[in-house]
Amino acid sequence: MDFFEKFKQAEWEFTYGAEDDPEKHNALQVGLVAYFYIDQGYLPENRQRMAEAFALYHREFGEKLKWGFFHDPEDPEYYHDITLEQHCHRITEGDADDMDCFWGEEEGYRYSSNYKIEMGSPAGWFECIHGSVSYLSFYLPLSELKTKGVIYLENLLREFCTILKPMHGLAGLGIQQSFARYRYQHLEYEIVQEFLGIDVANVNDDDCYRNGIRSINWYTFFQDEWLNKLGGMEKLSTDLGDKHIHIMKYEGGVIVRAGDWPELGWKKETPYPESYVKVNNVLKPIRAPEINNLSYGTTAGETRFDKTSTAQWLKRFDVELPLDTAEQKKNHVQ
């Protein structure tokens, strides 16, 4: 069974229809996600980089985008009512003011999109006081990977990394959230307990991301500063020595691919994919010691991430190799 067959088999375990129209829209689903965390995003040159990255996503997938907002969620717009030049000007204008935008394939704040790009960048004074980081994230459906292949996605990620020069980030399987993500965080909690390979994100401007990478996934990338803390490229290559783990350099950083295809980390089958565990163990020295909670807190008594379970999730791949399937299931962190 190949990756796409495995995903299809598991899909209904992590797909939730929208409350008002579950036949046509999803409130929560899993697909390809990418997150890039950026230092000093308020600087003009970094806002320009974010605009260039936005233009790259527009070039590849802009025809899929339909609806969203710039800065004010209460004032939504149709994506194609605005030219690309105008989109980019909005990102770069202003004197180190805060900037955020959200554009997706679906129209509505409670619908998850197959295609989405989102950015957030705090004002310069706010970042200097509170340490918040800037970020860019995007979603893609698995059909893009299936039709265009791994090399296409890899080159795309390299291009984004070269443009944005992020402190670090990741890409792979992850929960694709609606804008109203807080409504479904109890479902996110359940999903990632069963599927360790599925990423979940919440506070994307978390100041804790200055202290290390947020997590690992199919692709994990980080700037040369973190590479040097691991002993440099030669040591990293030696430590990760595995034909299924691919290391790629880009200007200012490195990308690590854990395995030939993404992994679900399904509890009932293979919760600890060997490549993910190996990458996790090697990159552990540059992992953030802690991050803010992956949920905002319960609204009706449901189980959501708290400080303890967030810390456990960060360490989900902290196991020793080798692991056979039976041992993997026994050692699964509850």
Phi, psi and omega in degrees: 000123181278177184302315185292327176292319178297318180296316180299321180297325185264351193306320184284353175284340184224025176242125182233123180292155179294151184298322185266340183204070186293343180283332186249338185224152174250144173270335184207135179203174179239138178199201177277134178229153175218137180229133179235124183251128195236134176272142176053047180296345180285342181295143182306319182293329179280326172297323177296320177297319179295323176295320178295320178293321176300316179297326177295314178297320178300317180300319185275322191223009185303328181295342180275341184281144186231318197207152177167211181206160169240115175075320186238106180299339180279358181231067183290158181219164171271132189304315187275005170282352184237135180286160177300319179301319179291319176304311184292324179296320178300322182292322187267342183286167179096155183257077180060030176281168176290151183215132172207150178207161185209118180226129183223172179285331183264150176260112181136142185281347181255012179249136174278147182245144171292323179243127179202143170230138183220141178222150173213136180213115182289159175299153182304315181296324182291316179297319181296326181276315189256346177080006181301147179256163171268162179208157167227134177224154174213159177243151171217150173281159179296340179300330177294320177291320183293319184274327186257340173090169184295318184297322177300310181297320181298314179295324178296314179297320178298320179294317177299316181296320180296321179288309190279333185049058184290157170298316178189177178173187181205164175207146180157209178284134179203165177287127176264110188267157166277173176296326179274052187298331183300334183290338191238017184290337175291328176287322176301317180302314180297318182298311187282351169286329181269334184230097186288341181276355181268125181280151174223138182229156177220280184273094186284347177257021184305125179295341178296339181290351174285343186263359179155177181292150182285321183190182170244160175208199178306311173246133173230132182226153183199156184283169185299331178304317179285325177300317180297326178292338177271359178103004178096174187296318183296316179293319178300317179297321179292314182295327181263013185310101183196131183295342181266357179250125186246132180244129182233133176268144167226169184297107178101357182189190184218147177243133177244126176254123182265088177100164182286332181221160176298159179236137176283328186062042185292128185305320186279354180238282182225081183294337184240079178303131188303316181295321179294317180296317181295314178298317179302313184293324179286323183271358182306323180298339180251014176281141176302131181302328177203158173226165177293159184308142179279000174224158180279344183120155185292147176248340182214029178086005180287161176278121177230172177297136169238190183299318182292311182290331174296316178297322178294321180296320178302328186259017189298334180257015179280071178230166181265146174262155358274159178230126171275172186300316181297317180293323179301313182296321182293323184272001182303129180283121180281000000 
